[in-house]
Amino acid sequence: MSWRLLLAALQLALWPAAVAAQLGEVHLGAIASYGMASSFQAGAGLIGGISAGRIAYVGARWVYYAGATERETDADGSYDVRTRAQVFAADIGLQYPAGAVELVGGVTIGATRFGQQTDPVVTKATTSSTAKVATEFLIAPNFSVQVRVGPLLLIPEVMYCLSGSPDLRWPTGHRGALFSLRLIVPLEVARITE
């Protein structure tokens, strides 16, 4: 394959999509997510935002992560420890039209609320279940691709979560990659008319 043919194909693939001029659109929908850290794992939530002029995106998200149960042991016995997380955050990003899709690079800033439930399995003393909550600052660089599927937007996203270390009895994973899929209903705000 010649370089000219390759450059022509690349130019066509990255040519901006032909869309009507909009002042913006509101995005409302659901998000399914999976985090590599043990306190995240599978999760789901709600997301909303506005795409201003299809150049910038500003939004908010709430995601509840089911977390994982791990067996922990100390001098007093063994425990089943379940750690879960909830993310309350704002999203900020820049959009770039690339062919039939739009690429969005940005950052998510907010808080992660960790909850840890400790249930005794085998202990030396009579110990009851305990629960502890810790809230930490969250910042996560992210990248997503907005794909129009009929009247909906399908948005796969990857981000790297940099939550603070929660003050919990048992250490837990609190940083790592998060993979998400958003199903969005876009609602046009206004259109530029001549």
N, C-alpha and C positions, 0 to 999 in steps of 0.2 A: 504494500500500500504506500502511495506517495505521501510526502509531507503535506502537499497542497490539499489532497483529498482529506487527510486527517484534520487539518486546520479548518477546512470548510465544514466538515461534520461537527467538529467541536463548536464552531460559531453558530450553526443551526441549533444544536442542542442547548446552548446557553442563551439563545436569543430571548429577550423578554417576552412574556406571554402577552397576547393582545387582549386586553381587558378594558371595559368601559371605565372612564375616569370617575373615581369615587372619592368622596371626602372621607369616607371611612365605613367600617362595618363593625358591628358588635359580635363578639364570639361568645356563645353560651354552650356548655356541654359537660360531658363526663370524661374522666381520665382513669385509665387502668395503668398501674405502674408496678415495677419489680425492682427492688433494691438489693445490691450484692451484700451489704452489711447485715449482720444478724438481727439488728433491731428493726430493719425495714422489711425485706422479703416482699410478698405480694401485697398490693394495696389498690385502693380505688377512692375516687373522690369527685369533686366538682370543680369546674374551672370557668372563668369568665374574663372577658377583656375587650379592648377596643383596638382595632387596627386603623390607625390614623393615616389616611391617604395611601394606605397599603405601603407605607414606608417604615413606620415605627409601630411597635406593638407594646401595649401596657395592659397588664391583667393581674388577676389574683387567683390563687388556688388553695384548696383544702384537700389533703389526701390522708387517708387513714391506712396505715400499714399494719398487717397482722403480726409481723415479727416472727420470732422463733422461740422454741422452748429448748433449753440446754440444761444438762445435768451438771451441777456445781457441787463441790465438796470442800468442807473446811474441817477444823478440829472438832466441831460439834455434830457433824453428820453430813448427809447428802440432801440436796434440794433440787426440785424442778423449778427452773427460773425462766419465766416467760417475759420477754421484753418486746414492747410494741412502740410505735412512733406515730405521731401525727404532725403533718407539715401545714403551717399557716404562712403563706408567703405571697409576695408580689413579684411579677415577672416584668422585665423590661428588655426589649430587643429591637434590632433593626432588620427589616425585610429586604430581600433582594429577589426580584423576579428572575427565574432561570428556566426558560422554556415554559412547559405546562405547569411547573410547580413554583413555589416561593420558598427560598431559604431564609431561615431566621436564626441569627446568632444573638445571644443575650446573656442575661444573668438573672437568677432567682434569689431574692433576699427576703428573709423572714425569720421564723422561729420553728424549732422542732421541739415538740413536747414528748418526752420519753416517759413511758410507764412500765414499771417492773413489778411483777407478781412473783413472790417466792413461796413455794409450797414444800413443806418438809416431806421427805421420803423416808429416811432413816436418821433419827437423831438420838443423842444421849439424854436430852431433857425433853419435856413436853413443850413443843414449840408450835405456835399457830402460824397460819399463813400471814405474810406481810406484803404490803404494797408501798411503793415509793414512786414519786413523780419528780422529774427534773426537766426544766425548759432551757434550751440552749439556742444561741444565735446560729443562723443558717445562711450560707452563701453558696451558690452553685452555678458555675458557668454552664451554659447549655447551648445546644444546637438542635434545630428541628426543621422538618420539611413539610410544608403545607400542600396537600394534594386535594384538589377538588374532585369529589365523586358525586356527580349529580348535584343535588341542592346542599350537600354536606361537605365539610372539610374533615379529612382524615390526616392526623398529624403525628407521625412518629417522632420521638424526641429522645435524646441522650443528654444526660447531665452528670456532673461529678459533684456530689454532695460533700460540703465541708462544714459539718455541724460541729459545735463545740463538744467537749468531752463531758457527758452528763455525770452528775454526782449521785451515783446509784450504788447500792451495796455490792453488786457484782458488775465488773467491767463488761461493756458491750460494744459491738461494732457500731460506729456512728459516722463513718466516712466511707465513701465508695461510689461506684457508678450506679445510676438510676436509669432505667429504661422505661419509657412511657408511650402510651398510645392514646391520643385524644380524639374523641368523636364530637365534632362541633357543628352547631347550627349557626351559620353566619347570617346576620340581619343587616341589610344595607342601611346606613345612617342617612346619607345624602349623596346626590350625584351632581357632578359639575355640568352645568348646561351653558350653552353658548348663546 
